[in-house]
Amino acid sequence: MLDIRWKAALHIAAFGTISLFLWLVGGKVVALSFFTITLLFYIARQLYWLHILHLWLKHPSLDNVPVGSGIWEVVYDTLLKYERKNNEKQTQLNAALDRFNTTANAIPDGLIVLNASNEIEWCTANAEIHLDLNLPTDLKLPIVNLVRSSDFIAYLYNGIYEQPFRLELSRNAKLILEIRLITLPNQEKLLISRDVTQAEKLDGMRRDFIANVSHELRTPLTVVGGFIETLSDIEGAIPDNIRDYFDMMQEQTTRMRRLIDDLLTLSQIESNTHPPEDKPINMTSLINIMLSDAKALSRGKHVITTEILTDNDISGAADELQSALSNLISNAVRYTPEGGGINIIWQTRGDQAMFSVCDNGIGIEAQHMERLTERFYRVDRSRSRETGGTGLGLSIVKHILTRHQAKLEISSELGKGSQFSAIFPKSRLLRR
């Protein structure tokens, strides 16, 4: 800018000096005529270079930047430098974008960016394969027009994305995807699709193996247990010096039968891909039934109370939920010392419902909390055997609650007790 101003000032000074000289030599008319003609020529010249600039701006390129003269030489030189910097930045941005696309496409998961209207803004090649998309033609189209699954649409518009969504697609071969949604700024979403077809097949094989083995073991165990019970009931059939061994055999066969029953139950729940029943469940009646069962299990060794703080009921499969919630209560009975208290609470928390079992028993160390719902995980193996636990109860509870869009929350402090809570979503609540 300083160069342009300097050159313009020089031009004006030169015009003024020459005009003044002509005024002194040739008079006022000559001086004004020279100044007018020179000014018009100067303006015409500026207009000409403005026209050249206008033409170049229509198709700017480093190959055809005008040279110019005078102040326009400075202008075009500045434009040339600016365009070179702009091209360098554009090249860097293109390289960065290429690296990003290469990296994103190298990820085995599919990535899709959705705008606030759930329209496709961008996606990777794996996402195109997973959901049968074509980015050039599907760009700016609503994802619900391309993935026509009522369950997926409900998941998308539900707005709660804590748990992944399982999407089954039937094309040339059955494809099972795990869909996750992550909210982004400006109401955008990142959809992540993962192909879990092979994992589901392996998991299915594992479940079938466990179920088949459990079925095969049930028959011989029933026969062995029946003979042991028969011999134990026949007077004099078992000598007194070995009766303790027979009692141990009967105890272990009973324990194995419980383990097989739990394995079959867990396998059945895991393999059931159909949604649970959606029938009203009277929670007051259900809690009273579970209270009676808990008192029978306790045999008067504990103080068991209930608090029903809401008149809400829930919808779901009554048998499954009774099994899951009863398991929480029976665990409290087993792991609370004699004379301890157990409180069963049914209440609301915000727009959710919460079934809680609180005890003042032995409690659980923090290091065990995250693994409690794993199969066969026990905090204290010796105590689990004493109380008849199989290590599958909480795993069954977790799967049943997941089928009902509910979750299990656990809080505990060693030596002070524990609280196990089943949290049910608003969609499951019913008003009496």
Residue pairs with C-beta under 8 A, 6 or more apart in sequence:
3 71
3 74
4 71
4 74
4 75
7 70
7 71
7 74
8 71
11 42
11 70
11 71
15 35
15 38
15 39
15 42
18 34
18 38
19 31
19 32
19 34
19 35
19 38
20 31
22 30
22 31
22 34
23 30
23 31
45 70
46 72
49 66
49 68
49 72
49 75
52 66
52 68
53 66
53 75
53 76
56 64
56 65
56 66
60 83
61 83
62 80
62 83
62 84
62 87
65 76
65 79
65 80
65 83
66 72
66 76
67 73
67 76
68 75
68 76
101 124
104 111
104 124
105 124
105 125
105 126
107 124
107 126
108 126
108 194
108 195
109 126
109 192
109 193
109 194
110 123
110 124
110 126
110 127
110 128
110 129
110 130
110 131
110 191
110 192
110 193
110 194
111 123
111 124
111 126
111 127
111 190
111 191
111 192
111 193
112 120
112 122
112 123
112 124
112 127
112 131
112 133
112 143
112 190
112 191
112 192
112 193
113 120
113 121
113 122
113 123
113 184
113 188
113 189
113 190
113 191
114 120
114 121
114 143
114 188
114 189
114 190
114 191
115 121
115 187
115 188
116 186
116 187
116 188
117 142
118 142
118 143
118 144
118 156
118 189
119 140
119 141
119 142
119 143
120 133
120 135
120 138
120 139
120 140
120 141
120 142
120 143
120 146
121 139
121 140
121 188
122 135
123 133
123 135
126 193
127 133
127 191
127 193
128 134
128 135
130 175
130 177
130 193
130 195
131 146
131 147
131 169
131 177
131 193
132 146
132 169
132 171
133 146
138 146
143 156
143 191
144 152
144 153
144 156
147 153
147 167
149 167
151 165
151 167
152 165
152 167
152 179
155 161
155 165
155 179
155 181
156 181
160 425
161 180
161 181
161 182
161 183
163 402
163 405
164 178
164 179
164 180
165 178
165 179
165 180
165 181
166 176
166 177
166 178
166 179
166 196
167 176
167 177
167 178
167 179
167 193
168 174
168 175
168 176
168 177
169 175
169 176
169 177
174 197
175 195
175 197
176 195
176 196
176 197
176 200
177 193
177 194
177 195
177 196
178 193
178 194
178 196
179 191
179 192
179 193
180 191
180 192
180 194
181 189
181 190
181 191
181 192
182 189
182 190
182 192
183 189
184 190
203 270
204 271
207 267
207 270
207 271
208 267
208 271
210 263
210 266
210 267
211 263
211 264
211 267
211 268
211 271
214 260
214 263
214 264
214 267
215 264
217 256
217 260
218 257
218 260
221 253
221 256
221 257
221 260
222 257
224 249
224 253
225 250
225 253
225 254
225 257
228 246
228 249
228 250
228 253
229 250
231 237
231 238
231 246
232 238
232 243
232 246
232 247
232 250
238 246
255 385
255 388
255 390
258 388
258 390
259 390
259 392
262 390
262 392
262 393
262 396
263 392
265 323
265 392
265 396
266 375
266 392
266 395
266 396
266 399
269 320
269 396
269 399
269 400
269 403
270 399
272 403
275 403
276 316
276 317
276 320
276 403
276 404
277 316
277 317
277 318
278 315
278 316
279 315
279 316
279 317
279 318
280 313
280 314
280 315
280 430
281 313
281 314
281 315
281 316
281 318
281 321
282 313
283 308
283 312
283 313
283 314
283 346
283 355
284 308
284 346
286 318
286 321
286 322
286 325
287 306
287 308
287 344
287 346
288 306
289 322
290 322
290 325
290 326
290 329
290 344
291 304
291 306
291 344
293 326
293 329
293 330
294 304
294 326
294 329
294 330
294 332
294 333
294 342
294 344
295 304
297 330
297 333
298 304
298 333
298 342
301 338
301 339
302 333
302 336
302 338
302 339
302 340
302 341
302 342
303 339
303 340
303 341
303 342
304 333
304 341
304 342
304 343
304 344
305 341
305 342
305 343
305 344
306 343
306 344
306 345
306 346
307 343
307 344
307 345
307 346
307 347
308 346
309 345
309 346
309 347
309 348
310 346
310 347
310 348
310 353
311 431
311 432
312 348
312 353
312 429
312 430
312 431
312 432
313 429
313 430
313 431
313 432
314 321
314 353
314 424
314 428
314 429
314 430
315 428
315 430
316 404
316 428
317 403
317 404
320 400
320 403
320 404
321 400
321 404
323 396
323 400
324 396
324 397
324 400
324 401
324 422
325 355
325 357
325 422
327 393
327 394
327 396
327 397
328 355
328 357
328 397
328 420
328 422
329 342
329 344
329 357
330 393
331 357
331 389
331 393
331 394
331 420
332 342
332 357
332 358
332 359
332 361
332 418
332 420
333 342
334 387
334 388
334 389
335 359
335 361
335 362
335 383
335 387
335 418
336 342
336 359
336 360
336 361
336 362
336 417
337 361
337 362
340 359
340 360
340 361
341 359
341 360
342 357
342 358
342 359
343 356
343 357
343 358
343 359
344 355
344 356
344 357
345 354
345 355
345 356
345 357
345 358
346 353
346 354
346 355
346 356
347 353
347 354
347 356
348 354
348 429
349 423
351 426
351 429
352 423
352 424
352 425
352 426
352 429
353 423
353 424
353 428
353 429
354 421
354 422
354 423
354 424
355 421
355 422
355 424
356 419
356 420
356 421
356 422
357 419
357 420
357 421
358 417
358 418
358 419
359 417
359 418
359 419
360 416
360 417
361 417
361 418
362 414
362 415
363 412
363 413
363 414
363 415
363 416
363 417
363 418
364 372
364 379
364 410
364 412
364 414
364 418
365 379
365 414
368 377
368 379
369 410
369 412
371 377
372 379
372 394
372 410
373 394
373 395
373 397
373 398
373 408
374 395
375 391
375 392
375 395
376 390
376 391
376 392
377 391
378 384
378 389
378 391
384 391
394 408
397 408
397 422
398 408
401 407
401 408
401 422
404 424
404 428
405 424
405 425
405 427
405 428
406 422
406 423
406 424
406 425
406 428
407 422
407 423
408 420
408 421
408 422
408 423
409 420
409 421
409 422
409 423
410 418
410 419
410 420
410 421
411 418
411 419
411 421
412 418
412 419
